[in-house]
Amino acid sequence: MTLSDVAEVLEWSPAKLGHIETGIRKWPSVMEVSALLKLYGVSGGQREAILTMVRESRLRPWWTEYEDVIPSAYVGNEAGAVAIDTYGGMLVPDLLQVPEYTAALARSRGYGDQGTERMVAAFLKRQEVLERDTLQRYHAIVEEDALRRVGGDSALLHAQLRRLIDLGRRHDRVVIRLLPTSAGPHAGSAGPFTVLEFDEGETSLAFVEATHGGGIVEAEDGVAACQDVWHRLVGASGTAESTATTLNRMALLT
């Protein structure tokens, strides 16, 4: 049965079923799994064993333990995305940061030692997304000014540059583009955002960052607006090849 077949019989949306199947954006209830088992003809001891697993597995995912330092609703979606397009504004995008950069960012936001350690730990855990085989694409646009901002700490800048260079070399699916200061005012002036794409049958969403922590955008026109800004930013940025050349030159001079 296709996803659409099942959704039609159960009178669910294909998106809901897709969320259940990935196990990331939707934690299925016992009733929902029971309905699926009935439709699939699973009965007897096998049915009871599966339902027992459902009851025992309803544990909170790792990111909910860090809600004081990361937006857990967004991170849960990030963990299940197959494609990520992100623009970091005045900051290096989260998944590209070295721990020293994340720590400096945490302190700038007023976190003490414990909060800083938790934010670094959460970001390192999030960055495991880049190693997932199911991630097909991670594209990031990094402002040249975001790197210049840490120029006063040459060791931090060098470490951050090396991470950007190494990620671009190591993963074909990781593409980093540098947005030069010379580009002037541009389409991303409203601030950082990320567009997430999921498996077939699931709609894309965006996350727009803000002082209060930001919010998830699910409306089709809202996501489309973010995608339009993204494409214009790509047009204003350097290519992956020219970016690698620039980053290497900056690293040599640091």
Backbone as CSV, one residue per row, in Angstrom:
resi,resn,N_x,N_y,N_z,CA_x,CA_y,CA_z,C_x,C_y,C_z
1,MET,0.843,-1.191,0.000,0.000,0.000,0.000,0.881,1.244,0.000
2,THR,0.505,2.221,-0.811,1.246,3.467,-0.813,0.819,4.329,0.365
3,LEU,1.602,5.361,0.628,1.263,6.277,1.700,-0.127,6.881,1.461
4,SER,-0.417,7.226,0.215,-1.720,7.812,-0.110,-2.855,6.820,0.108
5,ASP,-2.615,5.542,-0.223,-3.638,4.512,-0.020,-4.027,4.415,1.447
6,VAL,-2.999,4.329,2.295,-3.244,4.172,3.732,-3.939,5.408,4.293
7,ALA,-3.454,6.573,3.921,-4.036,7.813,4.429,-5.508,7.932,4.047
8,GLU,-5.847,7.498,2.843,-7.233,7.591,2.385,-8.143,6.668,3.187
9,VAL,-7.687,5.438,3.417,-8.506,4.472,4.151,-8.740,4.934,5.589
10,LEU,-7.693,5.453,6.234,-7.794,5.865,7.632,-8.315,7.290,7.788
11,GLU,-8.517,7.971,6.652,-8.978,9.360,6.651,-8.006,10.261,7.399
12,TRP,-6.710,10.015,7.161,-5.642,10.852,7.681,-5.064,11.642,6.517
13,SER,-4.338,12.691,6.812,-3.613,13.393,5.756,-2.331,12.613,5.449
14,PRO,-1.899,12.621,4.194,-0.618,11.963,3.871,0.530,12.510,4.710
15,ALA,0.478,13.823,5.022,1.547,14.418,5.829,1.603,13.791,7.219
16,LYS,0.426,13.569,7.829,0.393,12.962,9.162,1.014,11.572,9.133
17,LEU,0.638,10.772,8.136,1.186,9.424,8.049,2.689,9.474,7.801
18,GLY,3.114,10.412,6.963,4.548,10.555,6.713,5.299,10.897,7.983
19,HIS,4.704,11.752,8.814,5.340,12.114,10.085,5.456,10.892,11.003
20,ILE,4.433,10.062,11.010,4.465,8.852,11.842,5.540,7.896,11.344
21,GLU,5.623,7.724,10.029,6.579,6.761,9.476,8.028,7.175,9.727
22,THR,8.323,8.465,9.677,9.697,8.896,9.936,10.041,8.832,11.413
23,GLY,9.010,8.944,12.272,9.269,8.888,13.702,9.931,10.126,14.251
24,ILE,10.006,11.183,13.471,10.693,12.383,13.917,9.701,13.479,14.292
25,ARG,8.805,13.811,13.387,7.923,14.950,13.606,6.605,14.555,14.261
26,LYS,6.376,13.265,14.414,5.119,12.816,15.009,5.356,11.535,15.782
27,TRP,5.085,11.572,17.092,5.214,10.377,17.907,3.856,9.700,17.950
28,PRO,3.697,8.526,17.327,2.385,7.894,17.206,1.825,7.430,18.544
29,SER,0.526,7.581,18.672,-0.146,7.110,19.873,-0.474,5.623,19.720
30,VAL,-0.850,5.001,20.810,-1.245,3.593,20.772,-2.442,3.413,19.844
31,MET,-3.390,4.336,19.881,-4.573,4.244,19.026,-4.201,4.328,17.548
32,GLU,-3.264,5.204,17.224,-2.858,5.350,15.826,-2.147,4.098,15.324
33,VAL,-1.248,3.552,16.138,-0.549,2.327,15.733,-1.539,1.168,15.658
34,SER,-2.494,1.130,16.570,-3.506,0.071,16.550,-4.307,0.116,15.244
35,ALA,-4.639,1.324,14.795,-5.373,1.470,13.534,-4.552,0.985,12.353
36,LEU,-3.267,1.283,12.373,-2.384,0.829,11.303,-2.268,-0.701,11.295
37,LEU,-2.115,-1.284,12.482,-1.978,-2.735,12.570,-3.236,-3.438,12.066
38,LYS,-4.384,-2.889,12.385,-5.635,-3.474,11.916,-5.706,-3.438,10.394
39,LEU,-5.325,-2.288,9.816,-5.349,-2.152,8.365,-4.357,-3.101,7.703
40,TYR,-3.199,-3.288,8.319,-2.159,-4.141,7.740,-2.359,-5.629,8.039
41,GLY,-3.399,-5.952,8.815,-3.695,-7.356,9.092,-2.784,-7.989,10.121
42,VAL,-2.236,-7.170,11.020,-1.359,-7.691,12.075,-2.211,-7.976,13.307
43,SER,-2.148,-9.202,13.826,-3.003,-9.574,14.958,-2.259,-10.480,15.930
44,GLY,-2.972,-10.891,16.969,-2.422,-11.859,17.927,-1.231,-11.333,18.698
45,GLY,-0.293,-12.237,18.937,0.879,-11.909,19.734,1.754,-10.838,19.106
46,GLN,1.826,-10.841,17.758,2.651,-9.829,17.090,2.085,-8.424,17.327
47,ARG,0.749,-8.318,17.251,0.104,-7.026,17.494,0.378,-6.550,18.912
48,GLU,0.222,-7.430,19.888,0.428,-7.041,21.277,1.875,-6.656,21.542
49,ALA,2.804,-7.354,20.896,4.224,-7.042,21.083,4.545,-5.644,20.553
50,ILE,3.968,-5.296,19.396,4.211,-3.982,18.813,3.589,-2.884,19.678
51,LEU,2.376,-3.122,20.140,1.726,-2.117,20.986,2.477,-1.923,22.305
52,THR,3.060,-3.008,22.816,3.871,-2.887,24.024,5.087,-2.006,23.763
53,MET,5.696,-2.188,22.601,6.838,-1.342,22.240,6.431,0.119,22.135
54,VAL,5.237,0.355,21.592,4.751,1.734,21.472,4.632,2.364,22.855
55,ARG,4.039,1.624,23.773,3.849,2.160,25.125,5.189,2.427,25.818
56,GLU,6.158,1.547,25.578,7.442,1.662,26.263,8.369,2.688,25.615
57,SER,8.101,3.017,24.356,9.036,3.873,23.615,8.676,5.345,23.632
58,ARG,7.580,5.684,24.296,7.171,7.081,24.282,8.001,7.912,25.262
59,LEU,9.303,7.909,24.984,10.238,8.695,25.781,10.506,10.019,25.075
60,ARG,10.915,10.994,25.820,11.207,12.286,25.218,12.499,12.218,24.416
61,PRO,12.529,12.764,23.188,13.754,12.763,22.388,14.818,13.660,23.021
62,TRP,16.081,13.476,22.622,17.200,14.132,23.292,17.071,15.648,23.322
63,TRP,16.533,16.236,22.248,16.539,17.690,22.170,15.615,18.359,23.183
64,THR,14.640,17.624,23.707,13.755,18.232,24.705,14.479,18.470,26.032
65,GLU,15.634,17.833,26.201,16.416,18.045,27.420,17.207,19.346,27.368
66,TYR,17.208,20.009,26.218,17.996,21.236,26.057,17.115,22.424,25.675
67,GLU,15.860,22.401,26.105,14.933,23.451,25.704,15.312,24.825,26.233
68,ASP,16.205,24.865,27.224,16.646,26.156,27.758,17.684,26.827,26.866
69,VAL,18.278,26.057,25.932,19.346,26.633,25.102,19.111,26.466,23.596
70,ILE,18.124,25.664,23.193,17.819,25.500,21.775,16.302,25.426,21.581
71,PRO,15.806,25.819,20.401,14.374,25.693,20.115,14.045,24.248,19.761
72,SER,13.556,23.471,20.699,13.407,22.031,20.512,12.436,21.670,19.401
73,ALA,11.396,22.479,19.190,10.438,22.175,18.123,11.125,22.219,16.771
74,TYR,11.997,23.210,16.586,12.731,23.298,15.326,13.741,22.162,15.195
75,VAL,14.482,21.895,16.259,15.535,20.874,16.199,14.951,19.503,15.885
76,GLY,13.757,19.219,16.392,13.106,17.960,16.065,12.840,17.830,14.581
77,ASN,12.459,18.925,13.942,12.254,18.916,12.505,13.575,18.840,11.755
78,GLU,14.557,19.557,12.239,15.892,19.546,11.636,16.455,18.129,11.592
79,ALA,16.214,17.371,12.662,16.740,16.009,12.757,16.143,15.074,11.715
80,GLY,14.948,15.400,11.205,14.299,14.521,10.240,14.319,15.028,8.818
81,ALA,14.966,16.169,8.567,14.977,16.749,7.226,15.899,15.983,6.288
82,VAL,15.543,15.967,5.013,16.417,15.372,3.999,17.201,16.448,3.267
83,ALA,16.782,17.707,3.404,17.497,18.823,2.792,17.353,20.055,3.667
84,ILE,18.454,20.782,3.839,18.483,21.966,4.684,19.164,23.098,3.922
85,ASP,18.473,24.220,3.783,19.046,25.438,3.216,19.013,26.493,4.298
86,THR,20.178,27.043,4.678,20.207,27.942,5.827,21.050,29.179,5.565
87,TYR,20.566,30.289,6.085,21.287,31.568,6.026,21.433,32.060,7.452
88,GLY,22.675,32.320,7.881,22.932,32.633,9.283,22.969,34.098,9.652
89,GLY,22.828,34.994,8.684,22.878,36.411,9.008,24.230,36.805,9.577
90,MET,24.235,37.513,10.695,25.484,37.995,11.289,26.256,36.891,12.010
91,LEU,25.703,35.674,12.025,26.358,34.554,12.707,26.696,33.438,11.734
92,VAL,27.683,32.641,12.097,27.953,31.401,11.375,26.792,30.454,11.662
93,PRO,26.202,29.806,10.654,25.077,28.887,10.896,25.401,27.835,11.950
94,ASP,24.388,27.477,12.734,24.566,26.613,13.903,25.340,25.327,13.619
95,LEU,24.981,24.623,12.537,25.584,23.312,12.283,27.024,23.411,11.794
96,LEU,27.488,24.628,11.526,28.862,24.821,11.051,29.793,25.344,12.140
97,GLN,29.254,25.692,13.293,30.054,26.327,14.333,31.014,25.357,15.015
98,VAL,32.203,25.839,15.329,33.103,25.081,16.199,32.663,25.349,17.643
99,PRO,33.009,24.464,18.582,32.558,24.652,19.968,32.960,25.997,20.569
100,GLU,34.158,26.472,20.221,34.615,27.752,20.773,33.722,28.907,20.312
101,TYR,33.257,28.818,19.062,32.361,29.856,18.537,31.015,29.791,19.257
102,THR,30.482,28.576,19.412,29.204,28.411,20.103,29.292,28.920,21.536
103,ALA,30.423,28.643,22.199,30.603,29.104,23.578,30.618,30.627,23.639
104,ALA,31.314,31.256,22.688,31.356,32.719,22.659,29.960,33.284,22.413
105,LEU,29.199,32.628,21.540,27.835,33.057,21.248,26.955,32.926,22.488
106,ALA,27.094,31.802,23.212,26.301,31.578,24.428,26.586,32.658,25.463
107,ARG,27.854,32.968,25.645,28.205,34.004,26.631,27.660,35.367,26.224
108,SER,27.660,35.639,24.907,27.130,36.929,24.435,25.632,37.030,24.685
109,ARG,24.965,35.892,24.818,23.524,35.878,25.088,23.214,35.841,26.574
110,GLY,24.253,35.924,27.384,24.041,36.027,28.821,24.058,34.720,29.578
111,TYR,24.432,33.613,28.942,24.494,32.338,29.643,25.728,32.281,30.535
112,GLY,25.566,31.651,31.705,26.694,31.410,32.586,27.463,30.174,32.125
113,ASP,28.358,29.705,32.984,29.201,28.567,32.608,28.370,27.321,32.289
114,GLN,27.388,27.021,33.139,26.581,25.816,32.918,25.751,25.934,31.638
115,GLY,25.127,27.084,31.443,24.327,27.287,30.244,25.166,27.217,28.988
116,THR,26.376,27.764,29.066,27.287,27.725,27.914,27.660,26.286,27.583
117,GLU,27.986,25.505,28.609,28.325,24.098,28.385,27.159,23.343,27.765
118,ARG,25.946,23.633,28.215,24.773,22.949,27.680,24.521,23.340,26.221
119,MET,24.712,24.593,25.903,24.499,25.036,24.527,25.528,24.404,23.599
120,VAL,26.767,24.340,24.030,27.810,23.691,23.219,27.476,22.219,23.013
121,ALA,27.071,21.549,24.080,26.728,20.125,23.984,25.554,19.914,23.032
122,ALA,24.542,20.777,23.115,23.370,20.656,22.252,23.734,20.888,20.794
123,PHE,24.585,21.881,20.527,24.979,22.173,19.146,25.810,21.036,18.563
124,LEU,26.692,20.464,19.378,27.485,19.328,18.895,26.587,18.149,18.549
125,LYS,25.563,17.924,19.374,24.616,16.845,19.092,23.846,17.131,17.815
126,ARG,23.421,18.371,17.634,22.699,18.750,16.419,23.550,18.520,15.172
127,GLN,24.831,18.793,15.286,25.712,18.694,14.120,25.888,17.278,13.602
128,GLU,25.445,16.298,14.389,25.475,14.914,13.911,24.548,14.723,12.712
129,VAL,23.618,15.662,12.512,22.729,15.624,11.348,23.547,15.565,10.058
130,LEU,24.672,16.258,10.026,25.491,16.319,8.812,26.102,14.970,8.455
131,GLU,26.145,14.046,9.405,26.722,12.733,9.158,25.664,11.697,8.782
132,ARG,24.383,12.070,8.821,23.307,11.116,8.517,23.271,10.779,7.037
133,ASP,23.162,9.500,6.717,23.058,9.076,5.324,21.772,9.577,4.672
134,THR,20.748,9.815,5.479,19.461,10.242,4.929,19.448,11.730,4.571
135,LEU,20.462,12.479,4.997,20.540,13.893,4.621,21.105,13.991,3.214
136,GLN,20.312,14.492,2.318,20.712,14.578,0.918,21.435,15.885,0.587
137,ARG,21.086,16.954,1.298,21.675,18.262,0.962,21.699,19.175,2.178
138,TYR,22.843,19.793,2.402,22.946,20.867,3.380,23.658,22.018,2.694
139,HIS,22.939,23.089,2.428,23.502,24.273,1.792,23.449,25.436,2.783
140,ALA,24.556,26.117,2.944,24.610,27.240,3.881,25.199,28.461,3.201
141,ILE,24.628,29.605,3.510,25.193,30.881,3.073,25.752,31.571,4.309
142,VAL,27.044,31.874,4.247,27.740,32.487,5.382,28.147,33.903,4.998
143,GLU,27.758,34.851,5.818,28.163,36.236,5.590,29.664,36.378,5.855
144,GLU,30.352,37.070,4.959,31.757,37.379,5.210,31.901,38.157,6.516
145,ASP,30.937,39.041,6.777,30.977,39.830,8.019,30.873,38.959,9.266
146,ALA,30.175,37.803,9.154,30.049,36.903,10.306,31.422,36.386,10.723
147,LEU,32.289,36.182,9.745,33.646,35.725,10.050,34.521,36.880,10.516
148,ARG,34.349,38.040,9.914,35.144,39.203,10.306,34.871,39.597,11.750
149,ARG,33.662,39.299,12.236,33.280,39.680,13.600,34.146,38.999,14.656
150,VAL,34.693,37.841,14.331,35.541,37.140,15.312,37.016,37.330,14.985
151,GLY,37.309,38.285,14.128,38.693,38.520,13.712,39.602,38.924,14.853
152,GLY,39.030,39.446,15.943,39.851,39.836,17.079,40.439,38.659,17.828
153,ASP,39.890,37.472,17.602,40.405,36.244,18.221,40.907,35.364,17.088
154,SER,42.179,35.493,16.773,42.732,34.808,15.595,42.641,33.292,15.709
155,ALA,42.800,32.753,16.916,42.725,31.296,17.084,41.308,30.806,16.803
156,LEU,40.299,31.536,17.292,38.914,31.161,17.052,38.585,31.287,15.573
157,LEU,38.991,32.370,14.947,38.717,32.562,13.529,39.360,31.459,12.698
158,HIS,40.603,31.107,13.021,41.289,30.064,12.259,40.575,28.722,12.419
159,ALA,40.158,28.396,13.644,39.456,27.130,13.886,38.139,27.095,13.114
160,GLN,37.435,28.236,13.103,36.155,28.286,12.394,36.350,28.174,10.886
161,LEU,37.356,28.827,10.373,37.652,28.730,8.939,38.010,27.305,8.553
162,ARG,38.809,26.638,9.378,39.223,25.258,9.065,38.012,24.331,9.053
163,ARG,37.060,24.550,9.953,35.863,23.690,9.958,35.063,23.886,8.675
164,LEU,34.886,25.115,8.257,34.147,25.373,7.024,34.841,24.723,5.831
165,ILE,36.145,24.853,5.777,36.917,24.277,4.673,36.824,22.754,4.688
166,ASP,37.011,22.171,5.859,37.009,20.708,5.974,35.644,20.107,5.650
167,LEU,34.570,20.753,6.112,33.233,20.236,5.817,32.958,20.262,4.323
168,GLY,33.350,21.351,3.663,33.141,21.448,2.225,33.903,20.394,1.454
169,ARG,35.064,20.020,1.959,35.877,18.996,1.294,35.345,17.593,1.565
170,ARG,34.909,17.360,2.797,34.591,16.003,3.240,33.250,15.500,2.752
171,HIS,32.295,16.390,2.568,30.947,15.965,2.219,30.493,16.591,0.903
172,ASP,30.146,15.782,-0.056,29.607,16.310,-1.312,28.276,17.013,-1.085
173,ARG,27.530,16.561,-0.088,26.204,17.136,0.131,26.244,18.447,0.899
174,VAL,27.412,18.801,1.442,27.559,20.057,2.164,28.138,21.111,1.222
175,VAL,27.356,22.152,0.974,27.781,23.237,0.093,27.731,24.537,0.882
176,ILE,28.860,25.239,0.916,28.956,26.496,1.656,29.276,27.609,0.671
177,ARG,28.492,28.681,0.744,28.709,29.843,-0.111,28.935,31.063,0.767
178,LEU,29.926,31.857,0.397,30.251,33.063,1.153,29.548,34.259,0.507
179,LEU,28.843,35.022,1.328,28.182,36.238,0.860,29.103,37.408,1.183
180,PRO,29.740,37.996,0.165,30.755,39.031,0.426,30.148,40.327,0.958
181,THR,30.933,41.032,1.746,30.507,42.327,2.263,30.204,43.281,1.124
182,SER,30.926,43.120,0.029,30.749,44.003,-1.125,29.379,43.859,-1.773
183,ALA,28.628,42.818,-1.404,27.288,42.642,-1.968,26.339,43.744,-1.520
184,GLY,26.676,44.421,-0.404,25.842,45.509,0.085,24.510,45.007,0.622
185,PRO,23.488,45.874,0.680,22.160,45.442,1.135,21.644,44.320,0.234
186,HIS,21.004,43.333,0.853,20.581,42.179,0.059,19.260,41.620,0.569
187,ALA,18.790,40.560,-0.080,17.460,40.001,0.212,17.337,39.441,1.616
188,GLY,18.450,39.094,2.249,18.393,38.490,3.577,18.491,39.479,4.717
189,SER,18.298,40.752,4.430,18.477,41.770,5.464,17.501,41.639,6.628
190,ALA,16.400,40.897,6.421,15.432,40.721,7.518,15.946,39.796,8.605
191,GLY,16.952,38.968,8.292,17.532,38.117,9.327,17.659,36.656,8.934
192,PRO,18.214,35.840,9.841,18.491,34.429,9.560,17.224,33.599,9.387
193,PHE,17.328,32.566,8.570,16.212,31.632,8.405,16.752,30.336,7.819
194,THR,15.943,29.294,7.925,16.291,27.980,7.385,15.059,27.373,6.739
195,VAL,15.250,26.729,5.595,14.173,25.994,4.933,14.498,24.506,5.018
196,LEU,13.549,23.715,5.512,13.725,22.273,5.658,12.829,21.535,4.676
197,GLU,13.389,20.543,4.003,12.604,19.689,3.121,12.625,18.272,3.677
198,PHE,11.516,17.543,3.445,11.364,16.205,4.002,11.081,15.194,2.896
199,ASP,10.919,13.944,3.284,10.628,12.898,2.310,9.348,13.205,1.551
200,GLU,9.198,12.513,0.430,8.011,12.693,-0.405,6.745,12.499,0.425
201,GLY,5.795,13.397,0.227,4.549,13.319,0.975,4.496,14.266,2.157
202,GLU,5.658,14.807,2.560,5.697,15.758,3.661,6.003,17.148,3.133
203,THR,5.288,18.120,3.626,5.479,19.480,3.161,6.726,20.107,3.788
204,SER,7.347,21.030,3.058,8.512,21.747,3.569,8.060,22.748,4.619
205,LEU,8.996,23.172,5.459,8.710,24.239,6.408,9.941,25.118,6.545
206,ALA,9.744,26.269,7.169,10.856,27.192,7.386,10.914,27.555,8.865
207,PHE,12.087,27.965,9.298,12.258,28.477,10.650,12.887,29.855,10.525
208,VAL,12.203,30.856,11.033,12.685,32.231,10.962,13.122,32.653,12.353
209,GLU,14.378,33.014,12.492,14.914,33.354,13.807,14.534,34.779,14.200
210,ALA,14.401,34.984,15.494,14.052,36.298,16.031,14.586,36.400,17.453
211,THR,14.520,37.597,18.009,15.042,37.829,19.358,14.376,36.934,20.386
212,HIS,13.079,36.674,20.209,12.347,35.850,21.183,12.562,34.357,20.945
213,GLY,13.382,33.992,19.980,13.665,32.586,19.727,13.230,32.108,18.360
214,GLY,12.400,32.887,17.689,11.991,32.523,16.343,10.767,31.635,16.321
215,GLY,10.349,31.284,15.122,9.165,30.455,14.987,9.166,29.650,13.710
216,ILE,8.385,28.582,13.706,8.266,27.717,12.542,7.195,28.261,11.603
217,VAL,7.496,28.292,10.317,6.557,28.736,9.293,6.121,27.509,8.502
218,GLU,4.829,27.197,8.538,4.313,26.035,7.823,3.432,26.419,6.634
219,ALA,2.893,27.635,6.639,2.023,28.064,5.546,2.789,28.036,4.227
220,GLU,2.144,27.515,3.186,2.812,27.339,1.900,3.370,28.647,1.352
221,ASP,2.598,29.734,1.464,3.084,31.005,0.927,4.248,31.553,1.742
222,GLY,4.244,31.303,3.061,5.343,31.737,3.903,6.631,31.004,3.590
223,VAL,6.534,29.693,3.400,7.706,28.892,3.039,8.221,29.320,1.668
224,ALA,7.303,29.560,0.734,7.690,29.985,-0.614,8.433,31.317,-0.584
225,ALA,7.997,32.228,0.304,8.674,33.517,0.424,10.111,33.332,0.908
226,CYS,10.303,32.431,1.866,11.653,32.142,2.357,12.510,31.511,1.259
227,GLN,11.926,30.620,0.482,12.652,29.982,-0.616,13.058,31.006,-1.669
228,ASP,12.184,31.987,-1.920,12.506,33.040,-2.880,13.697,33.860,-2.398
229,VAL,13.688,34.228,-1.106,14.818,34.969,-0.543,16.085,34.130,-0.627
230,TRP,15.956,32.849,-0.353,17.113,31.959,-0.414,17.752,31.973,-1.804
231,HIS,16.945,31.839,-2.830,17.476,31.805,-4.198,18.140,33.126,-4.570
232,ARG,17.596,34.223,-4.080,18.226,35.515,-4.352,19.550,35.663,-3.606
233,LEU,19.623,35.100,-2.418,20.883,35.120,-1.678,21.948,34.276,-2.378
234,VAL,21.527,33.134,-2.906,22.463,32.291,-3.659,23.027,33.081,-4.837
235,GLY,22.160,33.838,-5.515,22.603,34.630,-6.652,23.593,35.719,-6.276
236,ALA,23.496,36.215,-5.031,24.397,37.284,-4.584,25.690,36.741,-3.985
237,SER,25.729,35.439,-3.725,26.884,34.821,-3.067,27.883,34.268,-4.078
238,GLY,29.062,33.956,-3.589,30.054,33.313,-4.420,29.706,31.854,-4.629
239,THR,30.336,31.233,-5.597,30.139,29.802,-5.818,30.838,29.017,-4.716
240,ALA,30.549,27.727,-4.640,31.219,26.880,-3.648,32.729,26.881,-3.901
241,GLU,33.128,26.898,-5.178,34.547,26.870,-5.529,35.244,28.172,-5.125
242,SER,34.627,29.310,-5.455,35.251,30.592,-5.096,35.249,30.788,-3.587
243,THR,34.227,30.262,-2.921,34.168,30.336,-1.460,35.316,29.566,-0.839
244,ALA,35.574,28.357,-1.339,36.675,27.553,-0.814,38.001,28.280,-0.981
245,THR,38.193,28.936,-2.122,39.421,29.688,-2.370,39.563,30.835,-1.378
246,THR,38.471,31.569,-1.156,38.494,32.699,-0.233,38.749,32.240,1.196
247,LEU,38.087,31.166,1.609,38.272,30.656,2.969,39.701,30.190,3.197
248,ASN,40.271,29.521,2.208,41.660,29.076,2.330,42.612,30.260,2.431
249,ARG,42.347,31.303,1.667,43.203,32.502,1.728,43.091,33.175,3.086
250,MET,41.860,33.243,3.609,41.671,33.847,4.933,42.373,33.034,6.005
251,ALA,42.326,31.689,5.871,42.973,30.826,6.867,44.488,31.004,6.861
252,LEU,45.049,31.197,5.671,46.496,31.377,5.564,46.936,32.705,6.175
253,LEU,46.042,33.693,6.130,46.380,35.020,6.642,46.061,35.162,8.128
254,THR,45.404,34.155,8.707,45.019,34.234,10.125,46.103,33.676,11.040
